[in-house]
Amino acid sequence: MGDDTTARAEQNIDDSGLRVTKPRTHATGWPAIGHSLQIGEEQMGAVRTGRTLLEINQVHGYDCMSCAWPDPEPSRRSPAEFCESGAKAVAEEATKRRVTPAFFAAHPVAELETWDDFALGQQGRITEPVLLEPGDDHYRPVSWDRAFDVIKEEIDRLASPDEAVFYTSGRTSNEAAFVYQLFVRSLGTNNLPDCSNMCHESTTRALTQTIGIGKASVSIDDIEHADLILIAGQNPGTNAPRMLTRLENAKKNGGRIVAVNPLREAGLLHFDNPQSVRGLVFRGRQLADEFLQIRLGGDQALFQALGKVLLELEAERGGGVLDQDFIAHYTEGFEGWRDQVSGLSWAEIETASGLTEQQIRTVATMIADARSVIFAWAMGLTQQTNAVATIRDLTSVLLATGNVGRPGAGLLPVRGHSNVQGDRTMGIWEQMPKPFHDRLDAEFGFASPREKGLDTVEALEAMHAGRVKVFMGLGGNFAKATPDTKATEAVMRTLDLTVHVSTKLNRSHVVHGKRALILPCLGRTEIDIQASGPQRVSVEDTVSAVHGSAGELQPASPALRSEVAIVCGIAERVLAGRPNAAAADWRAMRDDYRVIRQHISHVVPGFEAYEEKLDVPGGFVLPHAARDNRHFATNTDGGKDARAQFTVNALEYPRIPEGRLLLQTIRSHDQFNTTIYGKDDRYRGIHGARKVALVNPEDLAERGLVEGDLVDLVSEWTDGVERRAEGWRVVPYNTPRGNAAAYYPEANVLMPLGSTAKESNTPVAKAIVIRLERAAVPVPA
């Protein structure tokens, strides 16, 4: 890496260089191609870029690490089966930049603490395991054996296994996730928080209660042949760009799209397909037939109001709107839901949603006239205080119209991380159901702990209470991804040991425990060779399809180990001599991942003959009773009489105090979760800065603020503690009055741990009450 590249990479983002242009109304097209090639050239070089990009999401290639969007059938895959976000993610992993022992020797941890996540991430791939001992100023190289010994020493000192927490990022493969949860449960705890706790936990709760399974009930074919798709709280242009192709195909097939979002996102409006002449030469295709610019927290009011209008239309038309046969034979609770939504007042609906009665009636009529309907959503719904109730209410609308368990219809929670759903299937959850534990115990001859473990928020609360001493993260950037950033960083420093299995540097590595280990692992793009030969791993996408993944690049360093090898090595060392551990051959699983898959086939339903199914091009789809045969396992014993559940939910929505704003955190187009690729948010017209608050122009004028003014964002909570994000620049933006938006993870500092969704305990990142204060002094770049 040349000196110029190094100098640029070590610079924090200078937010004083903010440049604002008009927001785009079209997603992708030529700019996406240009930016993909540019970042590939910068990180990998031209030859490596071509080699890696053409292997993404191919049958014998590797699964993209940037999202969980499903792949089409092998015969329908493009040679370039990736998007701009995927190209950026691959460039970051397959980069030629390296973080060697010399880098750590040159940069003390105190210096690295002053770097932002962009600068840290731009250094490149970590090449060797490193250890920070008490009193050390620098991370120092350490052997793998010594690293495992350090973990054993600290775990052996614990008074209880529950004093350790084992976090998981959604990028982890099925095989790594399975051995990880087996290790943790062999140790004697269910403390397995994961990124799902912070994203789609509300979905899991709501769908399990209503249809018996917390996963999408549609296929990629259903999406392309739906008569109507309603997308709420999801921005596909940035968060899942490959979804745009499927939406375009739905439009080609005569389908219509309704977009529901506080921001008029380009990816909801118009798609210029970069793989078609129409998309590159002409004007692409309009996506949204109707756009509902809803107020933050108003989605529940919308879905309840849609139900209200559908009931009215059923009466007016004398039937044909609701699926009475489906309601009678497959559901229960309809009368209670009917009575509740029928009694809503339009005044309250309009106040809660910010929409007019006519707007809602228009969309309800579209649903009534549609032959098949899909509702899609993401964190815009799941990270609200009333998220679980909102998702139950949207489910009730689909149940009333019979749009669950038939072609072209159903529920589509759009997952983010590439295997976040698969990790949960493999047992990464603090409260796996009893049948999973029973099968796990039978397979490995031990008694797994049955008490509920700690989720992400509970883990942080336990750290604050001094009940956690050891933290291990299998991927991710825990300190930055979680709420209440300053308090989280402070408590991470009190732990006896922090362990991070990572490919690149991030904030969590410099906000460390008294002892700290960074264990570098292979990436998806790299060849994984163990004692039995080359290995493949597997992942599950957002529609429950499971397929293989195998990298083709040489590892960034000969010292790297796979996630599977790291977990198995730790388990073998830590569990040696423990009388209640699983009877697992950790070395055999490390040497040959087929051994792991054999165990999975005995423990996890749907994975029977796992190896053979994985050999089929494109993989296989897991069973989904609600989708496949309209069996809704909503009762506790899973009996055949189980039915889908209509629910009665009190209408809730945020009340914004006088002079305050309601803030949502959002992702820039130049990032994936906490990984920052660059300084621009091209579609929203934000360039060269990230500490930016998007605010309605009238709200700014009311406060005497103009574009570029420097302010502090101050959040106010019932705990009486104010949290402050200093030095943000305001930008006038088309948001509903009283609503604002800012990028995470930088804005996570404004969320207290106690602000979580009811039932799911998911942090409420889409309803943060703030005030704007002029910054006392300019913040240095």
N, C-alpha and C positions, 0 to 999 in steps of 0.2 A: 504494500500500500504506500503510495507516494506521500510526500510531505504535505502537498496541498489537500489531498483527501483527508489525511489525519487531522489537519488543522480545522477543516470544515466540520468533520465529524465530532470534534470535541467542543464545539460551540453550542451553548444553550440557545433555544429559540428566543430571538430578540423581538418581543411583542411591540416594541416601539415602531417597528417597521410595518405596521398594519396598513394594508391597502384594500379598499372596498370597491367592488364592482357590482353590477346588476346581477342578481341571482339568475341562474340558468333555468330554463323551462324544459330543456331536453337533456336526457341522461345518455351517457356513453358517446358513441360515434368516434370520429377521428381523435379527439383529445384523449380518450381512453387508450387507444392504440399507442399514441405518441408517448404518453406517460408511462405505460407498461414497459415499452422498449427502453425508455430513458433510464428508469430505475434499475432495469436489468443490466444495462450497460455499465452503470455506475458501480453496482455491487458485484456483478458476476463476470462482466465482459461479454462480448457478442456471442462467441461460440457456446459458452456455458449457458447463456440465456436461451438460445435456441434449443439446446439439448434438454434443459429442464422443463421449459414451458410446454414442449410437445409431449411430455410424459404425464402432465397433470390430468388426473381423473380418467386416464385411459385404462383399459381392461388389465393390462399387464404393467401399468405404471403405479404411481403413488397417489394417494388421496390428498386433495388440497387441504391444507391446514387452516384455511381462512374462514370457512363456514361449513354448515351441515346441509347445504342445499343438495337435493338428490340428483343423481346422474340419470340421463335418459338411457334407454336400451342400447346395448353395444352397437347395434346396426345403425343407430341414429346419432351417434356421437360425432361431433366435429373434430377434425384434427387439432383445433385450438379450443379444447373444452375447458376454458378458464375465463376469468374476468379480470378486470384491472386490479381488484382487491387481492385476488389470488396471485397475480403476477408480483404484486408488492410483497406478499407474504413469503413467496418462494425466494424472491431476491434477498430478503432479509435472512432467510435460513441458509441459502446456498451462496452467500456472500464469500468473497475471498479475503475479507478482513478477519484478523485474528486477535484474540485477547490472550496473550501468552504470559508466562511467569514474569517476563521482563516488563510487561505492562503493569502488573500489580506491584512490582518492585519500584517502578517509576512514579506510581500514583498512590499515595496513602489514602486510606478510607475516608479520612476527614476531607480530603479534596474531592473525592468522588461523590460525597454527600452534597456538594454544591452543584453538581451536574443535574440537569433535568433528564427525564426518561428518554427523550429524543437523543441527547448526547450519549447517554449510557448505551442505548441500543445500537447506535451507529458504530460502536467500536468493533463489532464483529463477533465471531464465534469463540467461546471459551474453550481452551485446548486441553487443560489439565485440571484435576481436582485441586482445590485450594482450601486452606484452613486459616481461620483467624482465632488466635488464642487470647485470653484475657491479657490486657496490657500491650498487645501488638498494635502497631500502626498500619501494617500492611498485611493483606492476604499473602500466604506463602504456599508454595506447592506442597502436596501431601500425597502419599501413595494411597491407592484404593484400600489396601488392607488397613492402613492406619485410620483412614476415614471411617471405615466400618467399625473399627475399635472405639473410636470416639463416640459414635452413636450408641454402641453397646454400653459404654461406660456411663453415659448420661441416663439412658433408659433404666439401667440396673439401679441407679440411685433413686429412682422415683418410688414414692410410697405406694402408688397405685398406677396401673396403666392408664387410668383416666386422666392423669396429669400430663399426658401427651396428646397432641392433636395432629392429624394427618390429612392435609388439604390436597385436593386434586383439581387440576385444570382440565377443561374439556378437550384438550388436544390429545390426551393420553389414549393409547390404543386399547381395544378390548382385552388383549392379553396382559398388558401392563396393569390395567385397572383390576383385573381379576386377581392377579398375584398380590397386588397391593392391598386390596381389601382382605384377602386371606391372611396376609402377614399381620395386619392390624387386628383382626379378630382373633388370631392365634395369640397375639400379645395380651388380649383380654379386654379390648375396648371397642366401642362403636363410634368413636370420635372421628368421623369421616366427613367433615364439611367439604363442600365442593362449590364450583362456580354456579351450579344450578340453583343453589340456595339464594343467590343474588339476582337470578334472571328469571327462570321459568318455574320456580317452585309454586307460584300461584296457579299456573296452568296445571301442574301435576295434581295439586289438591282439588281444584275445581272439576277437572275432567274425571278423576278417579271417583269423585262423589256422584257425578251425573251420568257418565257412560261406562264406568268401571275400569277404565285404563287411561293413564295420563299421557297418551301419545296421539299424534295426528291420525285421523281416520280416513285419509285420502292417499291416493297415489299420484305420481306425476302425470299419468294419463287422465286422471280425474280433473286435475288442474287445467289441462289443455282443452277439456271438453265440457267444462262447467258453463252453464247458461249465465250465471252471475257470480262474480267474486267480489266480496267486500273485504277490504284490507284496512285494518284499524291499528294505529300505534306501531306501524312498521314502515321502514324506509328502505325498500329493496334496492334503490339505486346505489346506496352506499353499503348497506349491511348484508345484502345477498343479491349482487347484480345478476347472477345467472337466473334468478327468478324472473327477470324481465323478459327473457326469451320465452319462457312458458306463458307469461301473461300475453305476450305478443301472439303466440300461437292460439291462445284462448280467443283473442280478438279476431284472428283470422277465421276461426271456426264459428263466429257469430256471437261469442260471449260478450257480456258487458261487465264493466268494472266500476265499483264505487270505492273511492278513497276517503278515509276518515283520519284526519291528522291536524294538529294545531299549526303545523308549518306546511306550506305548499312545496313539498319536496319535488325536485325534478324527476326522480325515479317513479313518482306516482302520476306524473302528468304526460310524459312523452318519451318514447324510447327510439333512439337511433341505433339500430342493431349494427355493431361494427363488423359482423360477419355476413352482411347482406348488402347488395347494391342499393336497395331502397334506403337502408339506414345510413350509408356513407355518402351517397350522391344526392338523394332527395331528402325528404323531411321525416323519414321514419314513420312511426305509428303513434297516434294518440292513444293513451291508456285509459285514463279516468273519464268515464261518461258523466259521473257526478262527483264533485269534490265537496266534502263537508268539513269546513274548518272549525273543528270542535274546540271548546275550551278545555284546558287541562283538567282532568278528573271528571269530565262530563260524559264519558263513554257509557257508564251504567245507565244514565238517564236516556241516552240514545237507544240502547238495546231494549230497555223496558218500554220505551215509546214505540219502537217498531212492533213489539208484541201487541201493544194496545191497538195500533192501527190495523194490524193483520186480523185481530179479532173482529174489529168493526167491518172490515172488508168481507170476512167470512159471512157475517150476518147480512150485509148489503147484497152480496152476490148469491145468497142462498146456498153456500157451500163452495167447495173447489179451491179454497185458499189454504185451509188447514188440512192436514192428512189425518182424518178422523180414524181411519182403520189403523194406522201406525200408532196413534195416540192410545187407542183402546187396547191393542194387543201387546205393545212393547214399552209402554210408559206408565208412570203413576205420578200423582201430584198435580195433574193438569188443572183441576178446579181451583186449587189454591193459588196457582200462578195466574190463572185467568182473572180471578177476582182482584188480585193485587194490582196487576198492570192496568186493568180496566179502570180502576179508581184513581189513577194518576191525573193531576191537573196539568193542563198545557202551560200554565204560567210557570209552574215549578220546573217542568221539563225544559222550557226555553231558558230559564234562569240558569239551570244546572249545566246545560249543554252549550249554550251560546248559539244554538241553531233555531231556525224558525219552524213552526208547525208545518208549513208547506214543504220545506226541505225534507223533513222527516217523512211526511206523507208520500212524497215523490219516491224516496228510496223504498219505503214499505210496499208501494205499489209495484216497483220493479221486482221485489222479492216474491210478491204474490203471483206475478205473471211468469216468473222463471220456472223452467222445468227442473233445474238443479242448481243448488246454491252452495258455495263454499265461503266460510268466514275464515280469514287469515289474520293473525296478530302476532305481536312480539312485545318488547319491553314497555312500549307505550301504554299497554294495558296492565302488564304484570307487576309493574313497580309503582302502583297506586295503593293507597290505604285500603280501598275497597276492591282490590284486584280480584280476589277469589270470587266475591259476589258478582262482579262484572262479567267474569268468564262463565259463571253459572248462568247468568242472564242471557248472554249471547247463545249459549248452548240451548237454552229453552226455546229461543226463536227457531233454531234449526230443528229441534224436536217437534215443535208445533207444526212445522211444514213438512215433516218427514224427510228432512235432508241429512240424515245420518244413516250410513249403512246401505247406500245405493250409489250407482255410478255417477260421477261428475258432481258429487255433493259431499259435504262433511266439514270437519274441523281441522284447521291447519295452523297450529302453533309453529312459527318459523324459528327453529333453534339457531343459535349463533355458532358457538365453537364446533369444530368438525366432528367430534365424537362425544359431546356432552351427553347426548341421549344414550349412547352405548355404555358410557361409564356407569350411568345409573342402572342400566340393565345388568351390568356385571357385578353390581353390589355396592357401588360407591354411594352410599346413603346412610345417614345416621339412624335410620329406622326401617330397615328392610323388613318385609313381612315374614311371618313365622314359617311359611312353606320354604322360603329361600334358605333360612337358617337350618331347617330340618334336612334339606338335601345337602347343604354344605357340610353339616356335621356327619351325615352318613358317608359322604364321599371321602372325608379326611379323618374320620375317627376321633373327633374331639367335640367338646361342648362349646359352641360359640356363644359369646355374651349376648343376652337378649334385651338388656336395658337400653332405652333410647340414648344415643350419643349426642354430641354437640353439633348443631349446625353452625354456619359461619358466624352469625351474629352472637349466638350463645358461646362460641369459642372465644370470641373477643371479650365478651362479658366475663367469662371464666378467667381469662388472662388478667383483666383488671382486678379481679378478686383474689389473684394470687394462686388460683387452683390449677394453672397450667405452667409447666416448666420447660417442656420440649415441644417445638413446632417443626414439622416437616412438610414441605410443599413439593408435590410432584407436578412440576410445571407452574405456570402462572406468575403473577406479580401481586401477591396477597396484600402487602402493605399499601399498595396504591389502589387496588381494585375495591377495597372494603371502605365502609363509611368512616366518618369522623377521623380524617387522615392524621391530624396532629396527635390525637389521643392514641390512635392505633400505632403510630411510629414509636411513641413514648413507651407503650406497653411491650412492644416487640423487643425493646432494649433490655427489659427486665428478665427475659427468659434465660434459662441456663444454656440452651442450645437451639439454634435455628439451622435447618438443613434445607437447601433448595436444589432440586434437580432441574437443570436449566440448559438451554442452548446458548443464551446471550445474557448480558448484564441487564439488570433492571433495579428499580428503587429498593426492592426488598433485600437485595444483597448488601446494601450499604446502611440499612436500618436493621441491625443484626442483634442477636443475643450475645451473652457473655462469651460463648464460643459459637463459631459460625462456620459452616461448611457450604461450599458451592461444588456440586457434583455435575460435571458437564456430560450431556447425553447426545446420542445420535439424533438427527432430525429425520423427518419423513422422506426427504429427498435422498438419503444416504443408504448405501449398501450395509446390511446388517448380517454379519457372518458370525455364527457361533460354532460350537464343536461339531454339530451335525451338518453344518454347511450354511448356505444362504437362507435367511428367514424372511417370512412375510408376516405382517400383522393384519388386523381387520378392524373395521369401524362400522358404526351404524349411523345412517343419516336421519334427516328429520321426518321421513315417511317410513321408518322402520326397515329399510333395506340395508343388508349387511354385505360388505364386499371386502376384498383383499387390498393390500397396499404394500408395495415393495420399491424402495429407492434404488437409484442407479448411479449416484455419484459416490466417489471415494469419500470416506469420512474426513471431516475437517481436521482431525488429528488422530494418530494411532492410539492415543490414550483414552479416547472416548469410549463409553459403554452405552449399550441400549438401556432404555428405561426398564425393560424386563430384567436385564442382567443386573442393573443396579439394585432393584427391589429384591430380587432373589438373593443377591450377595448380602444385603443388609439382613434379610430374614434369616438366612443360614447362620450368620454370625450372632445376631441378637437372640434368636430363639433357642440356640444350642443349650441343652440341659434344662429347659423349662418344661415342667411335667405336663402342663395342660395344652401345649401347642398342638397344632394340626400335624398329623402324620403325613407330611408333604415332602416329596423329594425335590427340594429347591434347585439342586444342581441339574437334575434331569429336565426340569422346566426351563431353566436358563439355557441349557444346551440345545433344546429342541422345542420350539413353541407349539409343535403339534401335540406335545404332552399336555400343555396348558389347555389347548382347545378340546382335547379328549375329556379333561376334567370339566370344562365348561359344558360340554354336551350332556354330562350327567347331572349338572346342577341347575342350569338355566333353561327353562322351557323354550322350545322353538329352535334350539341349537343341536338337536339330535343329528347325527351324521354330519357334524360341523365341517370336517375337512372336505368331505365329498361335495357338500353344498357350496363351499368356498371355491372349489375348482370350476364351478359353472361360470362361464363368462358373465360378468355383471353381478354375480353373487346371488343372494336369495332374500326374500321378504319374510319378516317374522309374522307369526299369526297375530291377529287383532280381532278379537271376538265381536266387538261392536261393528267393525267395518265388514268383516267376512260373513257373518251370519246373524247380525242383529241380536247377539246375546250380550246383555249388559250386566257384567258381574259386579253389581253395586252392593250386594249384600255381603256380609262378612264371611260366610261360609262358601261363597261362590256357587250357590245352588242354581239349578236351571230355571228357577222361577224369578230370577233377578230381572229387574226392569230399569230402563233409563229413568232418571229422576228430574221432573220439573221441580224447581225450588222457588221459595218465596223469600225475597231479599229486600230489606228496607232500602229505599233510595238514599244514597249518600253522595255528597260532592263537596269540594273544598269551599269554604267561605274565606275570602281574602280580606284581611283587615285593611282599614282605611290607610292609604298612603303606601301600601305594600304591594309586592308582586309575587306571583307564583312561578317558581323556576323549575324547569325540567333540565336534566342533564342529557346531552346528546353526543353522538359520535361524529367526528369530522370525517370527510372523505379521505383524508390522509392518515387514517389510523385503523387498527383492528383491536378492539377492546383497549387494553392499556398500552399496546404497542404503537408508538408514534412513528409513522413513516416520513412525515414531512410537515411543512408549515402552512399548507394551503387547504382550504375547503372549497374546491372549485365550484361545485354546484350552488353553494350558498353565496359565492362571491366574496369570500374572506381569504385574504392572501397575506402570508408573512407573519401570522400571529395565531396564538391559541387562547390567550387569556382575554376572551371577547365575550361580551354579554349582548345577545340579540334581544332588542326591546321594541315594543310597538312605538312608532314615532310620536303618537299622542301622549303616551306615558312619559317619554323623554321630555317632550315640550312642557308637560305639566311640572316637571322637576327642574326645568331650566337647563337641560343637558342637550348637547349636540354631538354629532358623530365624532368619535375619537376621544371624547372626554374620559379622563381617568377617574375611576370610582373604586370603592371597596364594596364588595357584596357581603352583606351582613345577614345571617339567618337568625331567626328568632324562634325559640321553642318553649314549651311549657316547663322545661326543667330550669328555666331562668338563665341558662348559659347561652350567650351569643357566640356564634362562630363566624369568623371573618376570613374572606378571601381577598387579599389586597392587590390593588393595581390592575384592574380589569378595564378594558376600553369598551365603551358602549357603541353599538351600531344600530341605527334604525332598521327595523325588519318587520316584515308582514307576519305578525303574530296576533292572536286575539288580544284585546285590551286586558291589561292586568296579568298577562302571561309573558314569560321571558324564557330564554334558553342559553345554556353555556356548556362548554365541553367538559366531559369527564375524561380522565380521572381528576383533573385539576380542581373541579368543583365539588368533589366528594368531601372535601374538608367541611362543607356546609351542612352535611347530614349527620345527626347524632345517631348512635346505635339504637336508641329507643324508638326511632321513627321507622316502623316496619308495617308491612301489610298484615291485616288481620288473618289469622289462621296459618299463613305461609311463612311469616317472619322474614319476608323479603324486604330489603331496604327500599324505602319510598323515595326513589330518585326522580320521580316525575311530579312531585308536589312539595317543593321546598319554599316556605314563606321567607322572603328576603326584603330588605330595603336597600336602596342605593345611597351611598354616602360619597361625596367627593373625596378623593384621596388627599390625605393631609400633605404629603410630599410626593414628588415623582418617584416611582419605583425604578431602581437601576435595572438596566437590561441584563 
